[in-house]
C-alpha cells in the first residue's frame, strides 16, 4: 500500500515542498512525510477526506518547523528589496505567480505578515495545486471557512497589487 501511495504522491508533494523550502529540504520533508504516514497510518480515516489531504496535512505540519526561517526570509526581502535569486524558492515562485516581480517587497511583506494558516492555505492551493477541499483537510479546517479565507486572501493581494501598480 505505501509503495503505491509513495509512487503516486511523492513527486507532486516534492514539487510543492520544493517551491516552499527548496529542493534539498523538500527531499527530507517528503521522506519525513511518508515516514510519519507509515507510523500514523491508523490515524487516516477515509471518511474524513482523501489521502491527498491527509498527506499534505502531514507535510504542512512538518513545514511549520521551517516557518520561522521562511518568515525571516520574507521580511528580509521586504526590507531590502532583495531578489533572493533561487528559482525554486518560495519567494521567487509566489512573486512570479502573482506577477509581482516589481512588487517583491510588497508581496513578500504581506506574506510574512499573514497568519501561518492563511499563508499555508494560499500556498497549498496556488503552489501545490490542491483543491480547496484538500487544502482544508490538510489544515484541519472547515472547507467553507477555507473557501472564504482563500477568497479574502486573494482579494487582499489583488487590491494590494492594484494600489501599487
Buried (B, 14 or more C-beta within 10 A) or exposed (E): EEEEBBEEBBEBBBBBBBBBBBBEBBEEBBEBBBEBBEEEEEEBEEEEBBBBBBBBBBBBBBBEEBBEEBBEBBBBBBEEEBEBEEEBBBBBBBBEEBEBEEBBBBBBBBBBEBEBBBBBBBBBBBBBEBBBBBBBBBBEBEBEEBBEBBEEBBEEBEEBBEEEE
